[in-house]
Amino acid sequence: MRLTSRLLLSVLPLVALMMAGFGAWLLVERERSLVPAMRQQTRVYAQAVDIALENALRDIEQARVQEFIDRLSADPRIFGVLLYGADGSLRYASDSLTGAAAAPDSILSQVLKGREEIVFERTLGNRKVFAVLRSVREVPPDTARGNIPAGAPGAILGALEIAQPFELLQGEQQRVRAEVVLVTLALMAALSLMLVFVTHRLVERPLQRLAAAARELGEGNVDARVLTSLGASELNALAREFNEMVERLGTARRALLQESETRVRLERRLSEAEKLAAVGMVAAGLAHEIGAPLNVISGRAEMLLQQHGGDARISRHLESIIAQIGRITRTVRSLLDYARRPERRDDRVLVSTVIDGAVDFLEAELFKGAVSVTRHEPKPGEGELWVQGDGDQLQQVIVNLLVNALQAMDGQSEPRHLTISMGLCEVDPALQTADAFIEIGDSGPGLADEMSDRLFTPFSTTKATGTGLGLVVARSMIQDHGGTLTGTNHGGGERGAIFTVHLPAVV
């Protein structure tokens, strides 16, 4: 059930009870005031009629008196008018009260004996009425001339009774009840709408934002955030705590990923070490078993080449033997280098110095192959790139990559071009770590599709005289420095391959 519905179901019954109580109290008060108000209204009518009828009892034209009384009773607010003589007899009655009984003698006698006014309730016909009985006094003729002081009572000529029906009171009561019910319902509807609006605006919508951010976080988006201006201070505090929790989760996730990568790297190195141990045993055995015979065969072949150098056919065979012996020797040496890597120094190394040394080392080969070299230095503001490690091993890796690039461009028509780029790339902003990268690209044919999965597999090569260990040794050295070595082809239709070295940068 929605929060708004739950709040309405919780609050509205209490509000309805309070409003009903208030409405009942208001209705009782209004009805309590209606009776005195109606009595007062009847008295006012009686006083007004009394003034008009002060001399009615002395009027010889009784028809005019009857006509006047009938006109008065025509008012819907007056049920009827009764006029009594001084002896208490009913002299005149309006049409609505024809045949009506006179007022009780106990009340009528009090008025005829001098009491100014009596308000009472009685039944006329089949209707219950309010009645006001007033004495009708004679106005002395000299009062206007000042002979008798104003306000002096005159002789009682009779009594006047004005009756108002209870239906007027009941109709007024029904109208008051309807007003109270309508006002109560309107207030409840307005309160409900206000409660729905306030709950949706100040509670439900902020909670929906928090729920959406929590859903994103559950789906793995550690960048999920929620605005800290949700309205209420409690919700703002909850939003801040949520964002801080997400930040902590992101930091913990990055640290866990880094730890996982470190563990994977250590496991890979352990696996490499196990393979190195096996290869080392094989290489050591090969070096011991075939090293000495190869030296003997190579020496005898060179001696025979010197003795029979004049015979072209014999010289060609002997040169082929010497070349194949050299290939076997290089393979055994590569196996030994792969298995028994020298101990790595731990120095602060300037990346540009490593690249300069590698390019200088291969200057003759670059010139011979008519290869142009383009270098892209770090971006302005990055400064010089420094890494921690063995400068000689890193230069050996760069030389190896450059040699592979030169060999890939052998036989290619000009232009032959090498691109060397270096710079910084951010790894984790939260941990403030960055990598120094070195990219070496060539304009050769690129990497064959079948080599994409076996690029760093020992003895995998497309070269006729290659051993397939150069990239394996290079990547192993880079991994010892805590970095990575990857290779791929240029994109966007550009020819050639590109190899990228990533190493942790140091300040």
Secondary structure, 3 states (H helix, E strand, C coil): CCHHHHHHHHHHHHHHHHHHHHHHHHHHHHHHHHHHHHHHHHHHHHHHHHHHCCCHHHCCCHHHHHHHHHHHHCCCCCCEEEEEECCCCEEEECHHHCCCCCCCHHHHHHHHCCCCEEEEEEEECCEEEEEEEEEEECCCCCCCCCCCCCCCCCCEEEEEEEEEEHHHHHHHHHHHHHHHHHHHHHHHHHHHHHHHHHHHHHHHHHHHHHHHHHHHHHCCCCCCCCCCCCCCHHHHHHHHHHHHHHHHHHHHHHHHHHHHHHHHHHHHHHHHHHHHHHHHHHHHHHHHHHHHHHHHHHHHHHHHHHHCCCCHHHHHHHHHHHHHHHHHHHHHHHHHHHHCCCCCCCEEEEHHHHHHHHHHHCHHHHHHCCEEEEEECCCCCCCCCEEEECHHHHHHHHHHHHHHHHHHCCCCCCCEEEEEEEEEEEEECCCCEEEEEEEEEECCCCCCHHHCCCCCCCCCCCCCCCCCCHHHHHHHHHHHCCCEEEEEECCCCCCCEEEEEEEEEEC
